[in-house]
Amino acid sequence: MRAMWKGSVSFGLVSIPIQMYAATENKNVSLRQVHEADGGRIQYKRFCTVDGQEVPYAEIAKGYELPDGEMVVITDAEMAELPLSSQRTIDVLEFVPLESIDPIQYDRTYYLEPQKNAVKPYIVLRDALHKSSQVAVAKVAVRQRESMAVLRVHADVLVMTTMLWPDEVREPDFPFLRDDPPQIRPQELSMAGSLIDSLAEPVFEPEKYHDHYREALEEMIEAKVAGEETTKPAAVTAKADVVDLMAALQASVDAAKKSREPAKASAESTADESDEDEKPAKKKPAARKRAPKSA
């Protein structure tokens, strides 16, 4: 794992320098969009809808669209000026029982590792938190966004889980909630309870569950590799681009030469005729005088 964030846990007057790591990872099989005919990868380019030009990443800003379609452009420099009091600090606000927080508010989970000079206060907070059977509610700013968070202990490590703000959790508003509930017979409720009891376990053991879809997809990929059912797209290199450019230029030169040949031949023919007209006419040889007859 690589540290993705460095800061400190602010706990009263105590500050514990830590490094943060993503605690979870996506195990989905990564599939790319390709051309079915030859396996070539599909690429997307960033184009401006106004001038139709491709936009380099350095020129991309953030924008907030108003209801009338007008856009408020916000630069990275302006974003950096916004106040974030909890930046680089996990600021502990209070301690509450874990069961008082509904899991619907949980977002992302991270491991917190103490820096070398902060192992002792880290362990003090970890052990005190574990002994209290409570969790710490905190505020933190990660990637220019402030979030609520929960600090708790998992596998002898402090774990931080960011939470959604209350107004980010939607209220369920379905028609059946406003209707009169149907009559439930005691036997139906008892049968549902029996079903729950028959599937009940004392603890949750996630290791006994598997992602069968991912396993089947991996097996299919391995079978295709073993059967050599793979496609190697043609490599596109800078050298190939140069060769293509040179070929295109040569073809253009050849085409230009061919288009000029008839015109050149016509010009030469016209020039020859003009030269003939301009040449002086040849003089006829003078008639020979006859000698006079003798008497």
Buried (B, 14 or more C-beta within 10 A) or exposed (E): EEEEBEBBBBBEEEBBBBBBBBBEEEEEEEEEEEEEEEEEEEEEEEEEEEEEEEEEEEEEEEEEEEEEEEEEEEEEEEEEEEEBEBEEBBBBEEBEEEEEBEEEBBEBBBBBBBBEEBEEBBBEBBEEBBEEEBBBBBBBBBEEEBBBBBBBBEEEBBBBBBBEEEEEEEEEEEEEEEEEEEEEEEEEEEEEEEEEEEEEEEEEEEEEEEEEEEEEBEEEBEEEEEEEEEEEEEEEEEEEEEEEEEEEEEEEEEEEEEEEEEEEEEEEEEEEEEEEEEEEEEEEEEEEEEEEEEE
